[in-house]
Amino acid sequence: MSAPPPAAGVEDSADRNVEMWKIKRLIKSLELARGNGTSMISLIIPPRDQIARVQKMLADEYGTASNIKSRVNRLSVLGAITSVQGRLKLYSKVPPNGLVVYCGTIVTDEGKEKKVNIDFEPFKPINTSLYLCDNKFHTEALQEEQVVKTSSSDVNSFYFSKVLDSNITYNCIGITRIRS
């Protein structure tokens, strides 16, 4: 006799917690990433914005980047802009919580270059619009907007899982008040 399957709400909540954890871990790794030149693009599009407007802005930026004197940096920036434009073509409109795109060439710990192209919808609506080319990815806006940062209510929460047969149940116990 096997245990009954977990309720759909519990399973959805567990999936959401796992996804949030993955995004938080991704953001931390992006914070630490560094590149050569200014070929790392950070793009945050708020929910009310239009993909077409951002595509036009990137086309204008492509023209401007064509004037970069350093051949290596120019080609890296143009390649990153092209990658972001390609990624945006996957979206017909901005998702309900906005859209975050990070693209560029990072230098790994071993000194090798690695192309990165990441896009995701934040878990909470983001009211910031951002476009930056730099030697690092800019994640500050996500943390300021509390999109990926652990909220104060989660600070005093404990997560545990229970395994029965092949079913896993994720639970959270929260402390609402601490008394001394």
N, C-alpha and C positions, 0 to 999 in steps of 0.2 A: 504494500500500500504506500503510495507516495503522497507527499504533502501537497496541498492545493497550490496552484500557481499564485504568485503575488498579484495583488490588485494592479490594474493598469496605471493608476495614479502613482503608486509607489515606484513602479518600473520606470515611468516617464521622469519622475523626480530623480531617480538614480541615474538615468541616462543624462539628464540635464547637469547633474553634479559632476559627472565624469567629463562631459564636454566643457564645462566651466573650468575644471581643473586642467584640462589639456590646453585651453586657450590661455589661462594664466601662466602655465609653464612655457608656452610658446612666446608670450609677451616678454617673460623674463629672459629667454634666450635671445630675442630680438634686441632687447635693451643692451646686451653685452656685445652684440655683433658690431664689427667695424669693417670699413672698406677703404680702398684707395680712392682718392679724389672725391668727387661729389656725386657718385653714381648710385646712391641708395635713396630710393624714393619712398616717402611716407605720405600716404593719401588717406584722408578721412572725409567721407561724404555724409552729411546729415540726412535724415529721412526725407525732408521736404525738398531736397535738391534734385536736379535732373541729370541723368546720365549724359544726355546730349550736351549740356553745358560743360560738364567736366571733360568730355571728349574734345570739345572745341578748345578749351583751355590747354589741354595736353598737346593738341595740334599746334597751337601758338607757341607753347613752350618748346616743342620740337624744333620749330624754326629758330628760336632764340638759341637753343643748345647747339645748333649747327655752327654757331660762331665761336664755340669754345676753341681756344688756340691749341691746347694739348690734344694731340690726335688720340691718344689712348683714353683720356678722360672723356673726350667728345664722343667717341664710339661707345664707351660704357654707358654714358648718360642717354644717348640716342637709343641704345638697345633696351635700357630699362624703361624709357618712355614707351617704346613700341610694345614691350611686354605688358605694361599696365593697360595700354589701349586694347590689346588683345584680350586681357582679362575682363575688362569692362564690357566687351562685346557679348560676354556670357550673360549679362544682365539686361533685361528690357526696361527695368525701372529700379530705383534704389529700394532695398528691402525696408520693412517697417521700422527697424531700429537703426538704420544707416548702413554704411559699408566702409570697411577698413581694408586698405591694400598696402602691402609692403613688398617692394621689389628692388632688386639690385644684386650686385656682386659683393659677397663678403669674403674676408680673409679668415680661413680656419685656423685653429690652434697650430696646425702643422705648417702653416704658411701658404697653403694652397687656396686658390680662388674657387668659390662655389656660388652659382647663381641661385637666388632665392626669389620666389614669386608666390606670395601668400595673400589670400583674401578671405574675409569672414564677416559675418553679421554680428555686431556686439549683442550681448544678452539684454542690455537696457538701451533705450534710445539715447543717441549721442547728439548733442547740440553744437558740436564743434565742427568747423570746416578747416581742413589743413592740407596743404600741399608743400612739401619741402624736399629738396635734393640736398643731400649732405653726405658726410662720411660715416654716418650712423643713422639708425632708424629712430624716429621720434615717437615714443610711446607715452609721453607725459600727459597728453590730452586724454588718453583712455583712463589713466589713473585719476586725473582730476575730476573726470565725469563719473567716477565710481563704476565704470563699465567692467573692469576686470579686477579691481581692487577688492579685497575681502571687506565686506561691510562690517560695521561695528557690532551688529547683531550676530555675525558669524564668529567673532573673536572668542566668545565664550561658548562655542558649540563643540560638541564631540561627535564624531562620526564613527560608526562601527558597522560591520556587516555580519550577517548570520547565514550560514550555509546549511541547508537541509536538503539532503539528496542532491539534486542537480539545480535547485533553486537558490538564488542568492537574494537576500533582502538587505537593502541599505537603510540605515536609520540615522537620525540626527537627534541628539538630546541637547537642548539649549538651557543655559543658565540665564535667567532674566534679572536676577538680583544677587549680588554677593554681599553677605553680611559678615562683619568681623566679630 
